Amino acid sequence: MEEIKKCMRQAKLILPKNVGVMDTNGLIVAATNEEIDGTTDSSARAVMLSEDMFSSTSGKTYMKIAIGEQIKYIIFIDGIEPEVRIYLELLAQWIKSAIKERGTDADRELFTKNVLLENELPGDIPLKAREYKIDYSTPRLVMVIRTLEDEAIDALEVLQNYYSDASYASVLAMDETTLIIILNAARVDSSEKERDQFIEDASKAVLDVLNNESISVYIGVGSIVPVFQNISKSYRDAMLALRVGKVFEQDRFISRYDKLGLGRLIYQLPPTLCQMFIDEVFPNEAYGTLDEDTITTIESFFANNLNGSETSRELYVHRNTLVYRLDKVKRNTGLDLRSFDDAVLFKMASMVRVYLDYLSRGKDNMIR
């Protein structure tokens, strides 16, 4: 219906007469006079019973519109002069073109979703892409946008307005909380630096435009793929980035597939192996004996590259206090974080604990 309403809004600027469109039961779905939208025209029955395409009654001229082989709508105009039929014929063609274009867009969107989900036969994809006028050989980047259910519609509208040029990006709604952006990456240089900057700028722009509308999102960024058929891989990469990033770095809103680090490795490990590793590094639940201040100190110590002076300055504690807390970690866990090897082991074990905790919570709806 939105396509028909848009046609009526544009017709209002052109035609000197009131025109409108109703269904076969006489319900007016759109008119240049918006006051009659939603009302019923009793002439519809007589128009439908007539064998002629045009009918005139009560000072109006009516024309039936067929979509395919079935009459779907009736278009009307004030006046019964011969020239008004020309207006109706032009409007009918305009409306049918708009409906057909919308139908083609819907088919193209469905096809794209099927390619993302690998529901299309690989051999059919190049042919269908040509049919839907999709440039098959253009490199692309897929981003997954995860938001809350009550914000998804607003997020979709914001992104569709932001990426109004369909040749540059496509924005799709996959479900009630997930949006997909398929970005044209043809202008990106083949150098690693250029690709990195393109991904960084594109993902940050999406986050900023949504945050400016007070919409909270997590973004998973896939890899750049050379042809349209491979967008399914970029989609899988983006989903993995979203999950891994949300598990190990909950305060980060953009997770890139090419920047997952240790999280990528740990996420692939079987839970039983992870639990064996934890029992080995932290026997007798040694990690649980560390208080909140000590854990905060450990996090700051790692963030400052094991630099004691910088850690003391950041935490506003005396150097001796820092040493005392690090000694406490060594007593409780057997690991001296001032030793590089022990620090690496502690860091990995901490991340594995986070992963096991994530699994025990039954995962998170925001990253399913």
Secondary structure, DSSP 8 states (H G I E B T S, - for coil): -HHHHHHHHHHHHH-SS-EEEEETTSBEEEESSGGGTT-B-TTHHHHHH-SSSEEEETTEEEEEEEETTEEEEEEEEE---TTHHHHHHHHHHHHHHHHHHHHHHHHHHHHHHHHHTT-S-GGGHHHHHHHTT--TTS-EEEEEEEE-GGGHHHHHHHHHHHT--TTTEEEEE-SSSEEEEEEE-TTS-SSHHHHHHHHHHHHHHHHHHHHTTT--EEEEE---BSSGGGHHHHHHHHHHHHHHHHHH-TT-SEEEGGG-THHHHHHTS-HHHHHHHHHHHSGGGGGGG--HHHHHHHHHHHHTTT-HHHHHHHHT--HHHHHHHHHHHHHHHS--TTSHHHHHHHHHHHHHHHHHHHHHTT--GGG-
